[in-house]
């Protein structure tokens, strides 16, 4: 994408009521006004709050929001020019139960309060296969403890990925650390029993994976107390 196009999208993001782009200083300084108040001040209801971490173009957040009007969704990505597409679609379609925030995933405990989040989705993250990249793997121990800070006691995490490595790594870590695996499927479109929200819609890249018969895997789990 050209820099002109990116700038245009950043500008348009500023006009969307469903997009938040706080500075790092605001976030780290706990000056972000919606922390602990997403439902009361933005969504203006008490519906379950669901996050999509690394939401990319925002297709999954928008798809979930359309399908589940009685839940609130927030897509998070550091690249605002990506989720511009999802934000624009949501505005055009009048979806009031989805928002997007441009920030680093490592800072979500500054964006959401303790016990504020009901559910987390991690969709097609970079598996960070090299050992020295383990700290960036979005289901490593440190990330799980970060998610636990914002999740409610019975909150759940969903991992959907085309990476057999990421699926296996995460399952091994969950079992090794004693977390509760609620459901696991190493090929959601072939094996029966996948939850509806896992197979009901596909992202742009997911459709490409399916065209070459790449298996899509899924894990739903709870982080132990």
C-alpha positions, 0 to 999 in steps of 0.5 A: 500500500502506498504512503498516500493511501495510508495517510488517507486511511489514517485521516478517514479513521479519525472521522470514524466514531468507532475508531480510537487511536490514543498515543502510547503516552496516553495509554501507558499513563492510564489516561485512556478514558474508556478503560473500565467503561467500554460498555457504559460509555461507548457501547451503552449496554451491559452485553459481553465484551469480546476482543480480537487481538491482531485484528488485521483488516477487521473482517472477523470482528465485523463478522462476529458483530453482524452475527452476534448483535447481543455482544460487543466487539473490539478489534485491536491492531497497531496498524490502523491502515489495516483495520480501516476496512473493518471500521468503514464496513461497520460504519456503512452497515450501521453496526454499533456493537463493534469498535477498533483501537490502534495500540500494541497488544502488550498494552491491553491492560491499560486499555481494559480494566480487570474483569472487563473482558468476557472473551478473547479471539486470536485469529491467524497470528504470526506463529513466530517459529524461530526460538528467539521469537518465542517472546512474541508468540501470542499464546506464550506464558507472559501473554496468557498472564496479560490476558488473565488480567483483563478477562473475567473469572470465567473468561475464555480465549479462542485461537484460530490458526493455519499454523500446525506449529502454533496449534501444537505449541499452544496445546502443549503449553496449555496442558503443561501449565494446567490451563483448561482446554475446552475444545480443540480441533486440528482441522475445523472444516473437515472434522465435525463439531466446530462451534458455529463462530469458527466456521461461519465466515472466513477472513481474506487470507483464510479463504486463500488457505482453504483454496490450497487445502491448508488445515485450519485449527482451533482451540478454546481454553480458559486460563487457570486461576 
